[in-house]
Amino acid sequence: MRIAVLDGYALNPGDLSWDDLKEVGPCTIRDRTPFDGVVDAAAEAEIVLTNKCELTPDTLVRLPRLRYVGVLATGYNVVDIVAARKLGIVVTNVPAYGTRSVAQHVFALLLELSNGVGRMAAGVRRGDWAASTDWCYWERPLLELDGLTLGIVGYGRIGRAVAGLAQAFGMRVIVHSRSLPTGVEHVGLDDLFRQADLVTLHCPLTAETRNLVNATRLGLMKPGAFLINTSRGSLVVAEDLAAALNAGRIAGAALDVLPVEPPKADDVLVQARNCLVTPHVAWATQAARQRLLDVAVGNVRAFIAGRPCNVVN
């Protein structure tokens, strides 16, 4: 079967190998494919792998040879799975590959919010310490995590990994989840926003969770609280969060995802006060990307063998 990779660069910018995939069948790998080029890029393929290239109903119906779509991510909203199912196209994803890497990034963001190591190191390089009257200084209050409350929205693999790290720091953990997890304090969503010193989002983007963090919920948060989002940008109403930050209604935010990626230079959150933004890299350690690639190739092999796994439709 012919294989087309539509946008392989983010997964493998050159530090991994496509050789295992190439062993499966004839393979065309593109770093990037514009939306209007997807049909041409995939015209001869029975198998398509995509990360962020959208496969809409109109696109899928124009690919009569297509039998399988492998999403190079856990989230699969780039593919219309209902249309794919109607056309007999199997769609798979790659769950769990980045759990530890994302949890680690959450704490990188959390520690920057609480300790400001990067910000202070940049200040020292600018000469701020050399110009200081005193032998030490800090620009903002430094927070000890022990005893603070971390609110986790969504308690899947990543949420549980974050909870474990938080408990190791001595934090109280509260959770809101569609399920009722055991061994952890479960609270209502609004209560979580009221109680937490830091809120971190780990839920999928659905019709129910879109705009979950809005002006109303931000208004429930403590003035000294922080928001962290490494999940999906559209869980947050960007304008509402920017307004809350700029008015000082919450202490800060740290985001690895935005509603539009890449953002415009004047994006309201990129420009917002006390808002730390990283470029959607929580998933992107080399170890996590290698796991992703290994599972994606395994998914393709399983499909060809007639035993598809990680099917989402």
C-alpha positions as CSV (number, residue, x, y, z in Angstrom):
1,M,0.0,0.0,0.0
2,R,1.2,3.5,-0.8
3,I,1.8,5.8,2.1
4,A,1.7,9.6,2.2
5,V,2.9,11.6,5.2
6,L,1.4,15.1,4.8
7,D,3.2,17.1,7.4
8,G,6.1,15.1,9.0
9,Y,8.5,17.9,9.9
10,A,7.1,18.7,13.4
11,L,7.3,15.1,14.4
12,N,10.7,14.5,12.7
13,P,12.7,17.6,11.9
14,G,15.7,15.4,11.1
15,D,16.6,13.8,14.5
16,L,14.5,10.6,14.0
17,S,14.3,8.1,11.2
18,W,11.5,7.2,8.8
19,D,13.1,3.9,7.9
20,D,10.6,1.7,9.8
21,L,7.7,3.4,8.0
22,K,9.5,3.0,4.6
23,E,9.8,-0.7,5.2
24,V,6.0,-1.0,5.3
25,G,5.4,0.3,1.8
26,P,6.2,2.9,-0.8
27,C,6.3,6.2,1.1
28,T,6.1,9.9,0.2
29,I,7.0,12.2,3.1
30,R,6.4,15.9,3.0
31,D,7.5,18.3,5.6
32,R,4.4,20.4,5.1
33,T,1.3,20.4,2.9
34,P,-1.0,23.4,2.4
35,F,-4.7,22.6,2.8
36,D,-5.3,23.2,-0.9
37,G,-2.6,20.7,-1.7
38,V,-3.8,17.8,0.4
39,V,-5.8,16.1,-2.4
40,D,-2.8,16.2,-4.8
41,A,-0.4,15.0,-2.1
42,A,-2.6,12.0,-1.1
43,A,-4.1,11.2,-4.5
44,E,-2.3,7.9,-5.0
45,A,-2.2,6.8,-1.3
46,E,-4.2,4.2,0.5
47,I,-2.6,5.3,3.8
48,V,-2.3,8.9,4.9
49,L,-0.5,10.1,8.0
50,T,-1.3,13.6,9.2
51,N,-0.5,15.7,12.2
52,K,-2.2,19.1,11.6
53,C,-3.3,18.9,8.0
54,E,-7.1,18.8,8.0
55,L,-9.0,16.1,6.3
56,T,-12.5,17.5,5.8
57,P,-15.5,15.6,4.3
58,D,-14.9,17.3,1.0
59,T,-11.2,16.3,1.0
60,L,-11.9,12.7,2.0
61,V,-14.5,12.1,-0.7
62,R,-11.9,13.3,-3.3
63,L,-9.5,10.5,-2.2
64,P,-11.2,7.3,-3.5
65,R,-8.1,5.2,-2.9
66,L,-7.8,6.2,0.8
67,R,-8.4,3.4,3.3
68,Y,-6.6,4.5,6.4
69,V,-5.7,7.8,8.2
70,G,-3.2,7.8,11.0
71,V,-3.2,10.9,13.1
72,L,0.3,11.7,14.4
73,A,-1.1,12.9,17.7
74,T,-3.5,12.0,20.5
75,G,-6.2,14.5,19.5
76,Y,-7.8,13.7,16.2
77,N,-10.1,16.7,15.5
78,V,-8.2,17.4,12.3
79,V,-10.1,14.5,10.7
80,D,-13.8,14.3,10.2
81,I,-14.2,10.9,11.7
82,V,-17.9,10.7,10.9
83,A,-17.3,11.3,7.2
84,A,-14.4,8.9,7.3
85,R,-16.5,6.1,8.8
86,K,-19.2,6.6,6.1
87,L,-16.5,6.2,3.5
88,G,-15.1,3.1,5.1
89,I,-11.8,4.8,6.1
90,V,-10.2,3.7,9.4
91,V,-8.9,6.5,11.5
92,T,-6.3,5.9,14.3
93,N,-4.5,8.1,16.8
94,V,-1.5,7.7,19.1
95,P,-2.5,7.8,22.7
96,A,-0.3,8.2,25.7
97,Y,3.1,8.8,23.9
98,G,3.7,12.2,25.6
99,T,2.3,11.8,29.1
100,R,5.5,12.3,31.0
101,S,6.8,15.0,28.7
102,V,3.6,17.1,28.9
103,A,3.5,16.7,32.7
104,Q,7.1,17.8,32.9
105,H,6.3,20.9,30.8
106,V,3.4,21.7,33.0
107,F,5.8,21.8,35.9
108,A,8.3,23.8,33.9
109,L,5.6,26.4,33.4
110,L,4.4,26.1,37.0
111,L,7.9,26.6,38.4
112,E,8.5,29.6,36.1
113,L,5.3,31.2,37.5
114,S,6.2,30.4,41.1
115,N,10.0,31.0,41.0
116,G,10.7,33.1,37.8
117,V,14.0,31.4,37.2
118,G,14.1,32.2,33.5
119,R,13.0,35.8,34.0
120,M,15.5,36.5,36.8
121,A,18.4,34.8,34.9
122,A,17.6,37.1,31.9
123,G,17.7,40.1,34.3
124,V,21.1,39.1,35.7
125,R,22.4,38.9,32.1
126,R,21.0,42.4,31.5
127,G,23.1,43.6,34.4
128,D,20.3,44.0,36.9
129,W,22.2,42.1,39.7
130,A,25.4,44.0,39.0
131,A,23.5,47.2,39.4
132,S,21.7,46.1,42.6
133,T,22.3,47.8,45.9
134,D,21.7,44.6,47.8
135,W,23.3,41.2,47.6
136,C,20.0,39.6,46.4
137,Y,16.8,40.9,44.9
138,W,13.5,39.6,43.4
139,E,11.1,41.4,41.2
140,R,7.9,39.5,42.1
141,P,6.9,37.4,45.1
142,L,8.5,33.9,45.1
143,L,6.0,31.1,45.9
144,E,6.6,27.9,47.8
145,L,4.4,25.2,46.3
146,D,4.1,23.1,49.5
147,G,0.6,23.6,50.8
148,L,-0.8,25.3,47.8
149,T,-3.8,23.9,46.0
150,L,-3.5,22.6,42.4
151,G,-6.8,22.2,40.5
152,I,-6.7,19.7,37.6
153,V,-9.4,19.9,35.0
154,G,-9.5,16.5,33.3
155,Y,-8.0,13.4,35.0
156,G,-6.8,11.2,32.2
157,R,-3.2,10.0,31.9
158,I,-1.6,13.4,31.8
159,G,-3.8,14.8,34.6
160,R,-2.8,11.8,36.8
161,A,0.9,12.3,36.0
162,V,0.6,16.0,36.9
163,A,-1.2,15.1,40.2
164,G,1.7,12.8,41.1
165,L,4.3,15.5,40.6
166,A,2.2,18.0,42.5
167,Q,1.9,15.7,45.5
168,A,5.6,15.2,45.5
169,F,5.9,18.9,45.9
170,G,3.5,18.8,48.9
171,M,0.6,20.4,47.1
172,R,-3.0,19.6,47.8
173,V,-4.6,18.3,44.6
174,I,-8.3,18.7,43.6
175,V,-9.8,17.4,40.4
176,H,-12.7,17.9,38.2
177,S,-13.4,15.1,35.7
178,R,-16.3,13.5,33.8
179,S,-15.6,10.3,35.7
180,L,-15.3,10.1,39.4
181,P,-11.7,9.1,40.1
182,T,-10.8,7.4,43.3
183,G,-8.0,8.3,45.6
184,V,-8.2,12.0,44.8
185,E,-10.5,14.9,46.0
186,H,-13.1,15.5,43.3
187,V,-14.9,18.8,43.2
188,G,-17.4,20.7,41.0
189,L,-15.8,22.7,38.2
190,D,-16.7,26.1,39.6
191,D,-15.5,25.1,43.1
192,L,-12.2,24.0,41.6
193,F,-11.7,27.5,40.1
194,R,-12.7,29.1,43.5
195,Q,-10.4,26.9,45.6
196,A,-7.2,26.5,43.4
197,D,-4.1,28.5,43.7
198,L,-3.1,27.1,40.3
199,V,-5.5,25.6,37.7
200,T,-4.1,23.3,35.0
201,L,-6.2,22.1,32.0
202,H,-6.0,18.5,30.8
203,C,-9.3,17.9,29.0
204,P,-10.0,17.3,25.2
205,L,-11.6,20.0,23.1
206,T,-15.2,19.2,22.6
207,A,-18.4,21.1,22.1
208,E,-18.8,21.0,25.9
209,T,-15.3,22.1,26.8
210,R,-14.8,24.8,24.2
211,N,-14.6,28.2,26.0
212,L,-14.6,26.4,29.3
213,V,-12.4,29.2,30.8
214,N,-14.3,32.4,30.3
215,A,-14.9,35.6,32.1
216,T,-17.3,34.0,34.5
217,R,-14.9,31.3,35.6
218,L,-11.9,33.6,35.6
219,G,-14.0,35.8,38.0
220,L,-14.2,32.9,40.4
221,M,-10.4,32.6,40.7
222,K,-8.4,34.0,43.6
223,P,-6.5,37.3,42.7
224,G,-3.2,35.5,43.3
225,A,-4.1,32.4,41.3
226,F,-2.5,31.2,38.1
227,L,-3.9,29.4,35.0
228,I,-1.9,26.8,33.0
229,N,-3.0,25.4,29.7
230,T,-1.1,22.7,27.8
231,S,-4.1,21.0,26.3
232,R,-6.0,22.9,23.6
233,G,-6.1,26.7,23.0
234,S,-9.8,26.9,22.5
235,L,-10.6,25.7,26.0
236,V,-9.9,29.3,26.9
237,V,-11.6,32.5,25.7
238,A,-8.5,34.4,24.8
239,E,-10.0,37.9,25.1
240,D,-11.4,37.1,28.5
241,L,-8.1,35.7,29.8
242,A,-6.2,38.7,28.4
243,A,-8.6,41.1,30.0
244,A,-8.3,39.3,33.4
245,L,-4.5,39.4,33.2
246,N,-4.3,43.0,32.1
247,A,-6.6,44.1,34.9
248,G,-4.7,42.1,37.5
249,R,-7.8,40.0,38.4
250,I,-5.5,36.9,38.4
251,A,-1.8,36.8,39.0
252,G,-0.7,35.2,35.7
253,A,-1.0,32.5,33.1
254,A,1.3,30.0,31.4
255,L,0.2,28.6,28.0
256,D,1.7,26.2,25.6
257,V,-1.4,26.4,23.3
258,L,-3.4,29.2,21.7
259,P,-6.6,29.2,19.7
260,V,-4.7,30.1,16.5
261,E,-1.3,28.6,15.9
262,P,1.1,30.1,15.0
263,P,-0.4,33.3,16.5
264,K,-0.3,36.8,15.0
265,A,2.4,39.0,16.4
266,D,-0.3,41.1,18.1
267,D,-2.2,38.2,19.6
268,V,-3.9,39.3,22.8
269,L,-2.4,36.6,24.9
270,V,1.1,36.9,23.6
271,Q,0.9,40.6,24.5
272,A,-1.0,40.2,27.8
273,R,0.4,41.2,31.1
274,N,2.0,38.3,33.2
275,C,1.3,35.8,30.4
276,L,4.0,33.2,29.6
277,V,3.6,31.5,26.2
278,T,5.6,28.6,24.8
279,P,5.2,27.5,21.2
280,H,3.2,24.2,21.6
281,V,6.2,22.1,22.6
282,A,5.0,20.2,25.7
283,W,4.7,17.1,23.5
284,A,8.0,17.5,21.6
285,T,10.8,16.0,23.6
286,Q,12.8,13.6,21.4
287,A,11.8,10.7,23.6
288,A,8.1,11.5,23.2
289,R,8.4,12.0,19.5
290,Q,10.2,8.7,19.1
291,R,7.4,6.9,21.0
292,L,4.8,8.7,18.8
293,L,6.6,7.5,15.6
294,D,7.0,4.0,16.9
295,V,3.3,3.7,17.7
296,A,2.2,5.3,14.5
297,V,4.2,2.8,12.4
298,G,2.8,0.0,14.6
299,N,-0.7,1.3,13.9
300,V,0.0,1.1,10.2
301,R,1.4,-2.4,10.4
302,A,-1.6,-3.5,12.5
303,F,-4.1,-2.1,9.9
304,I,-2.3,-3.8,7.0
305,A,-2.4,-7.1,9.0
306,G,-6.1,-6.8,9.4
307,R,-6.0,-6.1,13.1
308,P,-6.3,-2.3,13.4
309,C,-5.6,-0.8,16.8
310,N,-6.1,2.6,18.4
311,V,-9.1,3.2,16.1
312,V,-11.1,6.3,16.9
313,N,-14.0,6.0,14.5
